[in-house]
Amino acid sequence: MDLNFTREDAAFRDEVRAFLDEKLTPELKEAGSLTTSVFTDKKWNLAWQKILYEKGWVAPNWPVEYGGTGWTEMQKYIWASECARAGTPHLSPMGLRMCAPVLMKYGTPEQKAFYLPRILKGEDYWCQGYSEPGSGSDLASLQLRAVSDGDDYVLNGSKIWTTHAHFANRMFCLVRTKWDGKPQEGITFLLLEMNTPGIKVEPIITLAGEHEVNQVFFDEVRVPKANRVGPEHEGWTVAKYLLEFERGGAYAAGLAVGLEKLRAIAMAERAGDGTRLIDEPAFRRKLDETEISVKAMEITEHRVMAELAGGKNPGPASSMLKTRGTETTQAIDELAVEALAYYANADQRAAREPGSNIAPIGPAHGLTVMPRYLNNRAASIYGGSNEIQRGIMAKLVLGL
Ligand SMILES: Cc1cc2nc3c(=O)[nH]c(=O)nc-3n(C[C@H](O)[C@H](O)[C@H](O)COP(=O)(O)OP(=O)(O)OC[C@H]3O[C@@H](n4cnc5c(N)ncnc54)[C@H](O)[C@@H]3O)c2cc1C
């Protein structure tokens, strides 16, 4: 494993920096900096996607034949790092990083030809219909009924925690098509349009006061069988393949930026007495420990990257990256709340609206600290909780 840049890599990094300097407008940068979870506001993430699409840089992880960049693993890493450093809006992962790899592997030629270009251009906005009330960690117990009726399935039931379902025009979804035998053997993977009659989306407001997740109700919803991905009753295999991509991803670059911001807060002189938090040994120790975790994360990602360069998929390593990445994210969030003390507590939703002229209470960098802390509590739950990831690692990596 070589962590040094070659001359070509350094030239690529300079090219990326020049591109970001030119294309990242102040509005996009503001939208990026006000992002308090995985998701940037739809308007801004699509605006950024359009710019990347025009450049041909929207999907670094896709094969070139479908519109990928053909970058080396190191180039992809440089790209992710530079985007984190510059504070770009986040692209929604649902289409680009989750649904697309599944379509590439399991979709029919017609499905690939129709959906993949639309995902690349940002013409469709996807949501994920996996979890149900009562079926989260134990996903195979899901009960949304899909009964065969001619060329359609007829769906009844509900999905919950469906992120951005209120923005999405399409959902990839797991449904039950068989009720006897092992629960895993009666699941089917479907694609559906959110404006199909019988679908109702109800908001769930998070602890941070934001509308990001929903419950989605299905009442006699007809979905053409042509929208099925993979064979009937065999959606579990498709679903698990998708989860490898949901759980993987690069954390280290974003963590390093979060740590840098935290250090800046800790190094600032405090109003009143001119002391600095960084000079308090107890805080300093926690900061140093977190920095070691971020470094370890970076090295681990490079190791996984070396394996991906050999053509492998993330596999169970994605469970390890997810667990450590989300735990380190939460450690940084906790320290940021501690560092901002009183100011972290203010509810400042209005001041956080992009373009808002409402002045923040306390330092401007404090605007997102508390919502990030609250939203990221969910990072160790969604995509399969960290306890479940530990179970996967015990079984598939350690062979216990
Ligand atoms: C903000 C947010 C966004 C989400 N977005 C989506 C989305 O877009 N689409 C979607 O389909 N889902 C989404 N989810 C749902 C998410 O995937 C589930 O919340 C998650 O899988 C956990 O399921 P659960 O909430 O039913 O908790 P439960 O499964 O009831 O788990 C409760 C607790 O028990 C523990 N536990 C359960 N089983 C085991 C076990 N076998 N071993 C050890 N510990 C165990 C869990 O770790 C957890 O701590 C989202 C969730 C959140 C919070």
The ligand as an ORCA input file, in Angstrom:
! r2SCAN-3c Opt
* xyz 0 1
  C     -32.672      8.591      9.887
  C     -33.023      7.242      9.337
  C     -33.163      7.068      7.975
  C     -33.541      5.841      7.453
  N     -33.747      5.721      6.104
  C     -34.237      4.560      5.614
  C     -34.619      4.469      4.243
  O     -34.484      5.423      3.459
  N     -35.155      3.310      3.801
  C     -35.318      2.213      4.629
  O     -35.766      1.188      4.148
  N     -34.972      2.274      5.929
  C     -34.455      3.426      6.448
  N     -34.122      3.506      7.783
  C     -34.414      2.363      8.648
  C     -33.191      1.638      9.193
  O     -32.594      0.821      8.221
  C     -33.662      0.852     10.432
  O     -33.998      1.792     11.416
  C     -32.590     -0.084     10.943
  O     -32.390     -1.161     10.075
  C     -32.934     -0.615     12.355
  O     -34.207     -1.181     12.381
  P     -35.291     -0.745     13.478
  O     -35.351      0.738     13.503
  O     -36.536     -1.494     13.176
  O     -34.666     -1.205     14.877
  P     -34.726     -2.678     15.488
  O     -34.415     -3.663     14.411
  O     -35.987     -2.828     16.241
  O     -33.498     -2.626     16.486
  C     -33.594     -2.053     17.791
  C     -32.266     -2.257     18.501
  O     -31.996     -3.672     18.672
  C     -30.729     -4.007     18.124
  N     -30.790     -5.322     17.476
  C     -31.780     -5.793     16.692
  N     -31.470     -7.025     16.248
  C     -30.262     -7.354     16.762
  C     -29.400     -8.481     16.639
  N     -29.736     -9.548     15.901
  N     -28.207     -8.443     17.282
  C     -27.848     -7.375     18.039
  N     -28.627     -6.266     18.177
  C     -29.806     -6.256     17.550
  C     -30.454     -2.931     17.073
  O     -29.074     -2.761     16.833
  C     -31.069     -1.706     17.719
  O     -30.149     -1.135     18.630
  C     -33.730      4.731      8.322
  C     -33.551      4.884      9.707
  C     -33.215      6.122     10.213
  C     -33.075      6.246     11.704
*
